[in-house]
């Protein structure tokens, strides 16, 4: 397991896939290429962005980050590129934009897929090295900034649908990095859960049933959801060990529902396999059982439990 801290934020990498990803991060960090990080919400895209800056030649310079979906277009332009005094109502003084503040360092633009078309054009020009004006300004500003962007959207689809500029997409994705969801790197679940438990100052442990439940769950909210579940469980815990009763009710309901769906899917697959084996053996149960690798008695029990038609299972 690897435990690191990137710009003040701790990170845990236990799975092989994430350790390989970190090796890639160290390699691309040495370049000045623009990087597009993709992945589901809560998967850890910002941690990867911070790691890139941490390992880069710009690590001693500024790190600036912005969620592009958090501001309306008029405020976003001022936030990124700055404004001059009196350029709009409330602009009582001049203000540097985030690009100026990040000069020599890195700017991280999260939720880049939510940029409005006009802002996409302006960002593209800056990425291409062009100078720009502050809002209401008459003097051009030039900056040297490494741009890292992230999104949970499929920007290729957004380009096809006309919601995102093709040229900007290709400019942003000089080096694409995809962060896998937590369900595809289950070896990270327990180390991350223990890490978040320690962050809460909880000196106890998880019970074995809790660990099994955490590992079996698909975590649609990814690392962010895991952190919230552990945080709430540590608060609700009645003793030194976190038990199933301490897990949030909505998590247990969702986990139980997920388990039922998974069981149903497996049952459907098993029923289909039994029918196929019986058809192949022309209803001879012993031959079908041998093909499936189970005993004839087990096959007969499953035939009854699935209510298979009698004539299909004769023999």
N, C-alpha and C positions, 0 to 999 in steps of 0.2 A: 504494500500500500504506500502511496505517495501523498504526503501532506505538505501543501505549499501555501504561501500567502502572496496574493497579487494585489498590489496597491491597497493594502489594508484589509483585503477580503480573503479569509481562509478558504482553501479548496482541498477536497479529498478525492484522490484518483486511485481506486482499487482494482477496477476491471481492466482487463488487457486492452480492450478497445479504447478506453480513455487514456491509458498510459501511452498507447501508440499515437493517439491524437495529440497528446502533450508533446511528444517527440516532433510531430509535424509542426506544431506551434513554434517550438524553439527554432526550427529550420527556417520557416517563413518569416519569423520575426526579424531576422537579420537583413531582410530586404526592405525596400520602401514601397512595395506593391500595395495597392488597395485591396482590402480583403472583405469578402462578403460572407458572413456567418449565418447559416440557416439552421433551423431546428424548431421543434414544437415549443410553445410557450412554457417557460419554467424549466427548460432542459439544461440551462447553464451557459447560454450564449455570452452573457456579459462577463462571466468568469474567464472564458476563452479569450475574449477581447482584452481583458485586463492582463492576461498572461502574455499575449502578444506584445503589449506595450512594455511589460516587465522585462522580457527577454530582448527587446529591441535596443538599437543604438540610441534611441530617443528616451530611454528609461529615466534619465536624470532631468528630462524636460517635463512640460505640463501634460497632464492627462485630463481631458475634458469630455464629459458625456452628456447626451441629451436624448430624451424620448421624443421622437418626431410626432407621435400621436397625442402628446400631452398638451399641445398648444395649437390654437387656431392659426391660419396661415399668416395673418398680419403680424401677430406676435412672434411667430416662428422666424420670420424673416429678420426682425429686429434682434431676436435672440442669437441667431447664427451670424449675422453680418453687422450688427450694431446699428446705431442711429445717431443723428446729430440733434442738438438742442432745437426744439420747436418743430421738429419734422412731423409730429402728430400730437394730438391732444394728450397731455400728461408727460410729454418728453421735455422735462424741465432742465435736463442736462444731457450732454453727449455721453454715449455709452459704447464701449468696445463690445464687439460680438464675440461669440465663442471661438470663431476661427482665429481672431486676433489673439485671444487669450491662450489658444493652443499653439501659437507660433513656435516652431521648433520641436513640438511634441506630437501628441496623438489626439484626435477627436473621434469619439465613438458615437455613431448615430444609430440608435435603436429604433425599431419599427420603421425602417426606411421605406417600406412599401406603402406607408400612409402619406407620403409627401404629395402635395398638390402639384399639378402639371407645371405651374409657373415656377415653383420652387425647384422642381426637378431640373428645369433649364438652367437656373442660376447655379445650382450645385454642380451641374455638369461643367459649366464654364470654369468654376473654381478648381475642380478636379483636373481640368486640362491646363491649369497653370495661369489662367487669366486673372488679372486684377479685378476688383469689384468696388462698388460704392456702398458706403453705409446708407441706410434709409435716410433720405433727405440730404445726403452728402454730395459734394462736388469734387472731392479729392479721392483718387483711387487708392485702394488698400491692397498690398501684396503680402501673402503669407506662405510659409513653408510648413505644411501640416500633413501628417500621415492620417488617412481616413480609413476607419474600420466601420463597416455597417452591418446591421443584423436585421433579420426579419423572420417571422413565423409563417409568412405567406410564400406561395409558389410564384416567384417573380416572372418565371417563364410564361405562366398562364396569364399573369397580369399584363405582360407585354403583348401576348396574343389578343387579349381583350381590349387593348388600347388604354389601359389604366396606368401603365408604366412605360417610360421611354426605353426603347431598345438600346440606344446608344449609351444611356446612363447605366442600364443593367450591365452591359459588357464592360463599361469603365469601372464599375464597382466590383465586379467579380473577376478581377485579374487573378486572384487566388481564392477559390471558393472552399469553405470549410463547413461541413455538416456535423452538428452535434447530435448524437443519437439519443432517442428518448430513454428514460430510465428503465422501461420494461425490456429494452434490448441490451442492458448492461446491469443485470441483476446483482452481480458481484459488488456493485457500488451501494446497494440498498442498506445493508447492515452497517458498514463503516460510516456511511453518511448519517444514519439514524443515531449511532453512538456519538458521532461528532456533534450533532444538534442537541443530543441529550446533555453532553458535557457543557455545551454553551449555555444551557439553562441552569447550570449549577446543580443538576440532579446527580447525586452520588450513588444511586442504586443501579439497577439493571433492568433489562427486558426479560419477561418470562419466555420460555421456549414457545408456547402457543402464540405469543405476540410476534416473535421473530418469524415464525412460520407464516403468520397472516401478512406481515409486512412483505415478505419475500414472494408470496403468491399473488399479491395484488398487482394490477397492471399500471397504476399510477398515471392516470390521464393528465393530472396536473404536474407530473414529473417531480423534479427535486423541490420545487416550491411547495407542492402539496405535501411531500414527505416531511419537510421542515415544519409546516403548520401542524400536521398530525402529531409529531413528536413533541412540539412545544405544548400543545394542549394536553397531551397525555401526561407530561411531566407536572403540569399544574393540577390535573385531576387525580393524580395517583394518591392512593390512600396509605401506601406503605413504601418500603424501600425497593419493591419490585413492581414494575409496570405490568399489569395484567390486562386481559381482554376487556375487563369491565372499565378500565381506565381510558380505553381508546374512544375517541369522539363517536357519538351515535351515528352521525351521518356517514362517517367513514365505514363503520361496521355494516350499515345498511347497504352501502354501495359495494363493499367487498363481498357481502353475502349474495347480492344480486349478480355480481360478476361471476362468483363461483357457480351459481345456478346456471348461468348462460354457458359457462365453460363445460359444466357437466352435461348440459343438454346437447352441446355440440359433439362432445365425445360419445354420448349415447347414440346420436344419429350416425356417426362414423362406424361405431361398433355394429349397429343394426344392419347397416349397408354391407359391411364386411361379412357378416353371418349369412345374409341372403345370397351374396355372391358366391360364397363357399358352398352353400347348399345347392345352388343352381348348377355350379360346376360339377358337383358330385352327384347330380340328378337326385337330390333328396336323401342321399346316404349319409346319415348323421355321423357315423364313425369316421368316414373319409373326410367329411367336412371338418370334424373336430381335429383330426390329424393335420389337415391343411392350416387350420387356425392356430395350432399349437396348444390346444386346451383339451381337457378330458371330455368324453361323450356326456358325462353327467352334467358338467358345467355348461356344455352347449345346450342340453335339454332345458336346464334352468333358465338360460338366457332366452331361448326360444319361447318359453312360457311367459317370461317377464315382458318381452316385446310384443306378445300376442301375435306371433307370426302365423300365417295361414297353415293349417294342418297338412294340406296336400303338398305344400312346398318342402315339408320337413319329414316326410315319410321315410322309413328305412331303419 
